[in-house]
Amino acid sequence: MNTFTINTELVSRLIKKQFPQWTDLPIRPVEKGGYDNFTFHLGNEMSVRLPRDEGHAPQAEKEAYWLPKLKPYISLPIPAPLAKGMPDEEYPFYWSVNKWIDGETLRYDNISSQNEFAVELSSFIKELQTIDASDGPAAGEHNYFRGCPPMVYNEGTLQALETLGDLVDTEKSLEIWNEAIATEWTKEPVWIHGDIAPGNLLVKNGKLSSVIDFGIMGVGDPAIELTMAWTFFDEESRRVFLQSVGLDVDTENRARGWALWKALITYAAEDKESESAREAKRVIDVLLNE
């Protein structure tokens, strides 16, 4: 069984063995490198991404294959794989070298306005959905079922509600959840990013400048793309965002279900005083009080 520690020393050895032309470039961890992958700066213009474990390993190959095909159709910069690293005795998974995309991770204080950002983000989502998805990877286990009906997580949602008990309004939560699982996407599958969240959205000069980390992209139901409506936007910008994306009410209901599922399982699993639990409870309150 392979055992490895992903750090600067490992990345340096992999680069030296597989891409010796970049051996002399400095390597340092990216400050906010994400969860699914460890990310490192390679010089000033490239980055190295290594899946953290076997469960996330297919993402590097998927991005290497599909991002060059999607890139010509998307106005915003998206990651551009420059090289695919191979598994070896030190690191057992495929990994990637990408062009570095500059920008700050989305925060409330680095955008011009939530309403404007809502329109910018909706434009990306709509643009992605216009790309031919007929040969794309169908949503499923490889992307944690993003793009599938939220019913796939029914058991986990109900278990989280049972665990939380009086900590949340079970009746209201079930109303939202039951509406979410009452319908399915019946149109042709569309491309989805799968993880539209602040950590994967970059900002420059107050505007959305790039969308990164396509590791759980796929084709299916676009409801998962709308969860930012409740996890980030305020009431007015939520309305602007949903109207601008322009999907039907049933899809919005499934999106509420996705947002609720994630918040419930996080709140149920985490220390209630932790930052992640407090944020999950905030999202639950937004959904229940909408």
N, C-alpha and C positions, 0 to 999 in steps of 0.2 A: 504493500500500500504506500502511495506517495505521501510524503510529508514535506511541507514547504512553508516558508515564511515569506510573504510578499513585502519586500522593502527595497530601498534604493540599491543595495548591494546585489540583490537578485536581478533587478532590472538591468544594472550595469553589465552583469555577466551575460545575460541573454542578448543584449545589444551587441556586445563584443563578439559573441559567437555567431549570431545570425545576421547582423547588419554592421559589419566592421567599419563601413564608411561613416558611421555616426558615433564611433567609439569615443571620440574626444569631446563630444558635447556634454555639458553638465546635466545631471539628472537630479531632480528634487521633487518631493511629493506636492501634489496640488492641494491647496488649503482645504477646499471643499470638493473632494474627489468623488462624492457619491457613495452609495452603499453596495450596489451590485458589482461594481468593479473598483479596483484600486487604480488611481490615475496619477501619473507622474509627468512633470515637464521634461521634455527632451530638448535641450537648448531653449531658444526663445520662440520657435515657430512650430514645434511639434509636441505631441503628447503620446504617452504610452498607456494603454488600458489593459489591465489583466483581470479577468473574472476571478472573483474571490473564492469560488468553490465549484463543485461539479454541477450544482443546480443552475448556476449562472453561466456555465461554460459555453452553451450554444449561442450566446448572444454575440460573441466576437465574430463567429463565422457568418451569422445572419447579417450583421451590420456590414461586414466586408463585401457580401454578395449584393445586398439590396440598396445600400445607401448610394453607391454610384449610379444606380438606375433611377432612384428618386430625385437625386440632387438637381438634374436639369429642369425639373418641373416645379421647384420650390424657390420662391423669391428670396427668402431669408437664407443666410449661410447655415448649413448643417454640417455635421462632421464629415470630413473627407478622408477615408482610410487611404493611407499611403503605402502601407505594407502589412502583410499578415504574418505574425510570428507563429512558429511551429511548436508543438509540444516537444519536450525533451526530458532527459532524466532529472532535471532540476525543477521543471514546472510542467505539469501534465496536460495543459489545455492550450488551445489556440489563443493568441493574444493579438493586439493590433498597435500599429503606429499611425497616428492621425495628425492631420494639420491642426495646430492650435487655433482655437477661435477665442478672440479676446472679448471681454465683457464681464459685467458684474452679475452675480446671481440675483435674481429678482427679490426686491424688498419693497415694502410700502413706501420707503423714503427715497427710492432712487428712480421712480417713474413720475412722469409729468402729471398724470391723473389716472385714477382707476378706470374711468369711463373710456378714455383714449386707449389705455392698455387693453381693455376688454375687446375693443374693435380690432386692434392689432392682432391679438391672439386668435380671435374668431377668423380672421383672414387666413392665418396659417392653417387652421383646422379645415376650413373650406377648401383651400388650395390642395391640401393633402388628399382630401376626399375625391377630388376630380381626377386623380391619377388612376389609370387603368389598374385594377386590382385583381384581374382574372387569374393571374398566375401567382399571386402573393401567398404567403404562408397563412393558412387558415388559423384563426384564433384557437388556442387550446393549451395544453400543458406547457408548451415551450414558452408561452408568455403569461403564464399564471391565469389563463382563461379570460384575459382582457379582450373584449370583443365578443365574448359569449354572453348568453342570457345570465343575469345576476343570480338566477335560480341555482347555478352551480355552487354558490356559497350559502345556500339556504340553511343547511345544518349548522354551519359555523355562526351564522347570524343569530339563529334561535338559541344556540348554546351561550353566546355572549350575553344575550338578553337575560337568560336564566342566571348566569353568573353575576351579572350586575344587579339584579333584583330591583330594589327601591332606589338605586342610584340614578336610574333614568326612568322616564315615563314609558313603560312597556307598551301601553295601549297605543299611544301616538306613534311610537317607533314601529309597531306592527302595522299600523295603517299605511305608513310610508313604504314599508317593506313589501306588504301585500300588493300595493299598487305597482311596485317595481317589478315583481315577478309575474304579474298578470298578463304581460304582453312580451312579445319578442320582435326583433327586427325582421321584417318580411321583405325588404328590398334587397337589391344586390349588395353583397359585402363591400365595404369600403376600407381604404387604408386608415389605420389608426396608429398614433404614436404609442399610446398605451400607458404613458406615465407623465402626463402633463401636470407638472407641479413646479413650485418656485425654484427648486434646486436644478431643474432642467431647462429653465428659461433665463436667457442672458439679456442684459439691458445695457445700452449705451446712449448717453445723452437723453435719458428719460424715456426711451422707447425700446420696444422689443427688438433685439438685434440678432438673436439666434435661438434656435431650439436644439438641444443636444440630447445625448443618451437615448438612442432609439433601440435599446437592447430588447425591449418587450413589444416592439411593433408587430403588427400582424394585420390581417384583414377580417372584418366582421362588423359588429354593431358599434356605431360611433358613440353610444351613450357614455362610455367610460371617459371620453374626451371632455365631457362637460363638468366634471366634478369640481373644477376650480370655481365654479359658480358659488359653491357653498364653503369651500375650504380657504378661499382667498378674497373674493370680491365682497363688497358691502351690498346693501339691498339695491341701491340704484344701479351700480355697475353690474350686478348680477343680472338685472333685467336687461341692460344694454347688451351684455355678453350673450345671453340666451336668444334674444331677438336677432342679434347680428349673425349668430351661427345659423339660426333659422330651421332648426329641426322640430319635429312634431312633439306634442304634449306627452305622448307615450314614451318617447325617447328621453325626454326630460325627467319623467318619473323613474325610468330605469337608472338614469344618472343619479338621481337622489338616492336610490337604493345602493348604488356603488359607493357613494360618499358615506352613507350611513353604515354600511357593512364595515368599511375600513376603520371608521371612527369607533364603532362598537367593539370590534375585536382588539383594537389597540387599547382602548380604555379598560377593557376587561382584563387584558394581560399585563398591563404595566402598573408600577407603583403609582398610586393615585396622586402623589405629590410630584411626580416627574414631569418634565417639560412636555414630553410626548403625550402623557395622559391628560394634562391640562389642555393641550391643543385639541386632542380628540374630543374632550368634553365640550370645548367651545364649538366645534363643528356640529356635534350632536345638538347643542342648544340652538344653533342657527337653523338647523333642519326642522327641529320640533316647533320652533317659534315663527317659522316663515309665514 
